């Protein structure tokens, strides 16, 4: 199973003949992609964005393909997933998880194109007519209540019915009294600006010690938030259930895990109410559907993490359409420059805070090489533990 079978009948996509990677620079971060070619002239793409290790992911993606995918049939997607995951024996952590996820995405793109159907038709079809999305990245400015309130109103005016933000600045482990008050004032200002009918999610970025996280439960209760996301580091996963039992609102998390094996303790301890696997980190469509099913068996909802490009947004919609316990999908698409959408021709548009049913074969997206050439990667780094990180290198 962990070697290419060249005697088995091949599907309509042909055999994988070549794999290449590309990177696109933006003012925020570099986006990474993989493009898989077959001997039938088809190409499939996937997103391999890593916020800080883009070059390493591209290198590993290409070497994994050389070792495990060349000559294979993209339709053998379960076997290919296992081959890439276990074939190197040492699994690869976050870099390996991103590489595997992008390659898995590309298989579904190839299968959809070969059959002439949207990728979601290959993952259980649709449970809904559209996927609701929430906006993130809208608050890249001064940590001032009036500034955040104005930006929140602008975002809702674009049709979004749900927002998420991190009000906590560079806080780590603890927040001093002034910072706690400032963070609470930001949440209050945003809630007042958007009114009671818009969902508001609060991000913790996995950085607070238990006493601070417990204090936040009390401080945030008046604002009717939809969830508090990753309030503590996952090195303290055994305390998540304790925090969750005390919380007056849902606790969410899981973006740091890359497959069902890493998720095992989260499920075993009932650590969260809502899991947040990333289609470009948690094993692609093949694995995230399994995670969603396990979550359903634990009475949990699914709200995919997606701090990636509009390609991952499109891929996540294809996956989410067939997940019965889907809650909502994250998107940073409103933060991005025009050239990102020019480089990713065919990504699904957001209309009134939702994304509708795709119709094109596969994911319906093509990478425009000329735009990539005009916007090479910048390899910049922003540190969310520094003051002003929320500006994301923007003035």
C-alpha positions in Angstrom: 0.0 0.0 0.0 2.9 2.4 0.6 4.4 2.0 -2.9 3.0 3.0 -6.2 0.8 0.3 -7.8 1.4 0.4 -11.6 -0.7 -2.7 -12.4 -4.0 -1.5 -11.0 -6.4 0.0 -13.6 -6.1 3.8 -13.8 -8.9 6.3 -13.5 -9.9 9.0 -16.0 -7.4 11.5 -14.6 -4.4 9.4 -15.7 -1.3 9.1 -13.6 0.5 11.8 -11.7 3.5 12.9 -13.8 4.8 16.1 -12.2 4.3 18.3 -9.1 5.3 22.0 -8.7 4.9 24.6 -6.0 4.4 28.4 -6.2 4.4 31.2 -3.7 2.6 34.6 -3.9 3.6 37.6 -1.9 1.0 39.9 -0.2 1.2 42.8 2.3 0.2 40.3 5.0 1.8 37.0 4.4 3.0 34.7 1.6 0.5 32.2 0.2 1.7 28.8 -1.0 0.3 26.5 -3.6 0.9 23.1 -5.2 0.0 22.2 -8.7 -0.2 18.5 -9.7 0.0 17.4 -13.4 -1.1 14.1 -14.9 -0.2 12.3 -18.1 -3.7 13.0 -19.4 -3.0 16.7 -19.4 -5.0 17.6 -16.3 -3.8 19.8 -13.4 -5.1 20.0 -9.9 -4.2 22.6 -7.3 -4.1 22.9 -3.5 -3.1 25.4 -0.9 0.1 24.9 1.1 0.2 28.2 3.0 2.2 28.2 6.2 2.4 31.6 8.0 6.2 31.4 8.6 7.7 28.3 6.9 6.6 28.7 3.3 9.9 27.7 1.7 10.2 24.7 3.9 6.6 23.5 3.0 7.3 23.9 -0.7 10.4 21.9 -0.5 8.8 19.1 1.5 5.7 19.1 -0.8 7.9 18.5 -3.9 10.0 15.9 -2.2 7.0 14.0 -0.9 5.5 14.0 -4.3 8.7 12.6 -5.8 8.8 9.8 -3.3 5.2 8.8 -3.0 3.0 10.3 -5.8 4.6 10.1 -9.2 2.9 7.4 -11.3 -0.1 7.2 -8.9 -3.8 7.5 -9.7 -5.3 10.6 -8.1 -8.5 8.6 -7.5 -6.8 6.4 -5.0 -7.0 9.3 -2.6 -7.3 7.3 0.7 -4.2 5.3 -0.2 -2.3 8.4 -1.3 -3.1 10.1 2.0 -1.8 7.2 4.0 1.3 6.9 1.7 2.2 10.6 2.1 1.5 10.5 5.9 3.3 7.3 6.8 5.6 6.7 3.9 8.4 8.9 5.3 8.1 7.2 8.7 8.7 10.5 10.6 5.5 12.4 10.2 6.6 16.0 9.8 4.5 18.0 12.2 3.0 21.3 11.0 5.1 21.5 7.8 4.2 17.9 6.9 0.5 18.6 7.8 0.3 21.5 5.4 2.1 19.7 2.6 -0.2 16.7 2.9 -3.3 18.9 3.1 -2.4 20.7 -0.2 -1.6 17.5 -2.0 -4.9 16.0 -0.8 -6.8 19.0 -2.1 -5.1 18.7 -5.5 -6.4 15.1 -5.8 -10.0 16.2 -5.4 -9.5 19.0 -7.9 -8.1 16.4 -10.4 -10.9 14.0 -9.7 -13.6 16.7 -10.2 -12.0 17.9 -13.4 -11.7 14.4 -14.8 -15.4 13.6 -14.1 -16.7 17.1 -14.9 -18.3 17.7 -11.5 -17.6 20.1 -8.6 -15.3 18.6 -5.9 -18.1 18.7 -3.3 -20.0 16.0 -5.3 -17.1 13.7 -4.4 -17.4 14.2 -0.7 -21.1 13.5 0.1 -22.7 16.2 -2.0 -24.5 19.1 -0.3 -26.3 19.3 3.0 -27.1 23.0 2.3 -27.4 25.5 -0.5 -24.7 27.9 0.8 -22.1 28.2 3.5 -22.2 31.1 6.0 -18.8 32.8 6.5 -17.5 35.2 9.1 -15.0 38.0 8.6 -11.6 38.1 10.3 -8.7 40.5 9.7 -11.0 43.5 9.5 -9.5 45.1 12.7 -6.0 45.8 11.4 -5.6 49.2 13.0 -5.1 51.0 16.3 -6.5 49.2 19.4 -8.9 52.0 20.0 -12.6 51.3 20.8 -13.8 54.0 18.3 -11.5 52.7 15.5 -12.6 49.0 16.0 -16.2 50.0 16.2 -16.1 51.9 12.9 -14.3 49.0 11.2 -16.9 46.6 12.6 -19.7 48.6 11.2 -18.1 48.8 7.8 -17.6 45.0 7.8 -21.3 44.4 8.7 -22.3 46.9 6.0 -20.6 44.6 3.5 -23.1 41.9 4.3 -21.3 39.9 7.0 -23.5 38.5 9.8 -20.6 37.4 12.0 -17.2 38.8 13.0 -14.2 37.6 14.9 -11.3 39.5 16.4 -8.6 39.3 19.0 -9.0 42.3 21.4 -6.0 41.3 23.7 -3.0 42.9 22.0 0.3 41.3 22.8 -1.0 39.7 26.0 0.7 36.4 27.0 -0.1 34.2 30.1 -1.6 37.2 31.9 -3.1 40.6 31.3 -2.4 43.5 33.7 -5.5 45.3 34.9 -5.1 48.2 32.4 -4.8 45.7 29.4 -7.8 43.7 30.7 -9.9 46.8 30.9 -8.8 48.0 27.4 -9.5 44.6 25.9 -13.0 44.5 27.5 -13.7 48.0 26.2 -12.8 46.9 22.7 -15.3 44.0 22.9 -18.0 46.3 24.3 -17.4 48.8 21.6 -17.7 46.3 18.8 -20.8 44.6 20.3 -22.4 48.0 20.6 -21.5 48.9 17.0 -22.8 45.8 15.4 -25.9 45.3 17.6 -27.4 42.1 19.1 -28.2 40.3 15.9 -24.6 39.9 14.5 -22.5 37.0 15.9 -19.3 38.0 17.6 -16.5 35.6 18.2 -13.4 36.3 20.4 -10.0 34.9 19.6 -7.5 34.0 22.3 -4.6 32.7 20.1 -3.8 30.0 22.6 -1.8 32.1 25.0 -3.4 32.6 28.5 -2.8 30.8 31.7 -5.8 29.2 33.4 -6.4 32.1 35.9 -6.5 34.7 33.1 -8.7 32.5 30.9 -11.1 32.0 33.8 -11.2 35.7 34.4 -12.1 36.3 30.8 -15.1 34.1 31.1 -16.6 36.6 33.6 -15.4 39.7 31.7 -16.8 38.6 28.4 -20.2 37.2 29.6 -22.1 40.5 29.2 -21.4 40.7 25.4 -23.2 37.5 24.3 -20.2 36.2 22.3 -20.6 33.1 20.1 -17.4 31.5 21.3 -14.1 32.1 23.0 -11.4 30.6 20.8 -8.4 28.8 22.1 -8.0 30.7 25.4 -5.1 28.5 26.6 -2.1 26.9 25.1 -2.7 23.3 24.0 0.1 22.2 26.3 -2.6 22.6 28.9 -5.2 20.6 27.0 -6.2 18.8 30.2 -7.5 22.0 31.7 -9.7 22.9 28.7 -12.6 20.7 29.9 -12.4 22.4 33.3 -12.6 25.8 31.7 -15.4 24.7 29.4 -17.5 23.5 32.3 -17.3 27.0 33.8 -17.9 29.0 30.5 -21.3 30.7 29.9 -20.6 30.5 26.1 -19.0 27.9 23.8 -15.2 27.2 23.8 -13.7 26.5 20.4 -10.3 25.3 19.1 -8.3 22.8 17.2 -6.5 24.7 14.5 -3.1 23.6 15.8 -3.8 19.9 15.2 -3.0 18.2 11.8 -5.0 14.9 11.8 -7.3 12.7 13.8 -4.4 11.3 15.8 -3.4 14.7 17.1 -7.1 15.5 17.8 -7.5 12.3 19.9 -7.0 13.9 23.3 -9.2 16.9 22.4 -12.1 14.5 21.7 -11.3 12.2 24.6 -11.4 15.1 27.1 -14.3 16.9 25.6 -12.1 20.0 25.5 -14.2 22.2 23.3 -17.7 22.6 22.0 -16.6 23.6 18.4 -13.7 22.1 16.6 -11.7 24.3 14.1 -9.7 22.1 11.7 -8.0 23.9 8.8 -8.4 22.4 5.3 -4.8 23.4 4.5 -3.4 22.0 7.8 -5.5 19.2 9.0 -5.1 16.7 6.2 -7.3 18.2 3.4 -10.8 17.1 2.5 -10.0 13.4 3.2 -9.2 14.0 6.9 -11.4 16.9 7.8 -14.5 15.0 6.9 -13.4 12.3 9.3 -12.8 14.8 12.0 -16.2 16.3 11.4 -17.8 12.8 11.8 -15.9 12.2 15.1 -16.9 15.6 16.3 -20.6 14.8 15.5 -20.3 11.6 17.6 -19.2 13.9 20.5 -22.0 16.4 20.0 -19.5 19.0 18.7 -19.9 21.5 15.8 -17.4 22.3 13.1 -16.2 25.8 12.2 -13.1 25.4 10.0 -10.2 27.7 10.6 -9.1 29.5 7.5 -6.4 32.2 7.8 -5.3 31.4 4.3 -6.0 32.6 0.8 -9.3 32.6 -1.2 -8.3 29.2 -2.6 -8.6 27.7 0.8 -11.8 29.5 1.3 -13.1 27.9 -1.9 -11.8 24.4 -0.9 -13.4 24.8 2.6 -16.8 25.6 1.0 -16.6 22.4 -1.0 -15.8 20.4 2.1 -18.3 22.3 4.3 -21.3 21.8 2.0 -21.2 18.1 2.9 -20.6 18.4 6.7 -23.9 18.1 8.5 -22.6 19.6 11.7 -21.0 22.6 10.1 -21.5 25.9 11.9 -19.7 28.6 9.9 -16.5 29.2 8.0 -13.7 31.8 8.6 -12.4 34.1 5.9 -9.8 36.7 5.6 -10.6 37.4 1.9 -11.7 41.0 2.7 -8.2 41.8 3.9 -6.4 41.0 0.7 -5.2 43.0 -2.3 -6.7 42.7 -5.8 -3.7 40.8 -7.2 -4.5 37.9 -4.9 -7.8 37.4 -6.7 -6.2 37.9 -10.1 -3.7 35.2 -9.3 -6.5 32.8 -8.3 -8.9 32.9 -11.2 -12.3 31.4 -10.3 -12.3 31.5 -6.5 -15.8 31.6 -5.1 -17.2 35.1 -4.2 -18.7 36.1 -0.9 -22.2 37.5 -1.2 -24.2 38.8 1.9 -22.0 36.9 4.2 -22.4 33.5 2.4 -20.8 31.5 -0.4 -23.1 29.6 -2.7 -23.0 26.3 -4.5 -20.0 25.9 -6.8 -20.7 24.8 -10.4 -17.3 24.4 -12.1 -15.5 21.1 -12.2 -13.1 20.4 -9.4 -12.6 23.6 -7.4 -12.9 25.7 -10.5 -9.8 27.7 -9.8 -6.7 28.2 -11.9 -3.3 29.7 -10.9 -2.3 32.6 -13.1 1.5 32.3 -13.3 2.1 35.8 -14.7 0.6 37.4 -11.5 2.7 35.1 -9.3 5.8 36.4 -11.2 4.8 40.0 -10.5 4.3 39.4 -6.8 7.1 37.2 -5.4 7.1 36.1 -1.8 8.3 38.6 0.8 9.2 36.1 3.6 8.0 38.7 6.1 7.1 37.8 9.7 4.7 39.4 12.1 4.8 38.4 15.8 1.5 38.4 17.6 3.3 38.8 20.9 4.6 42.2 19.9 2.7 45.4 20.4 0.9 46.4 17.2 0.8 42.9 15.7 -2.8 43.4 14.7 -1.7 45.9 12.1 -0.2 43.0 10.1 2.7 45.1 8.8 0.4 47.7 7.5 0.6 51.4 8.2 
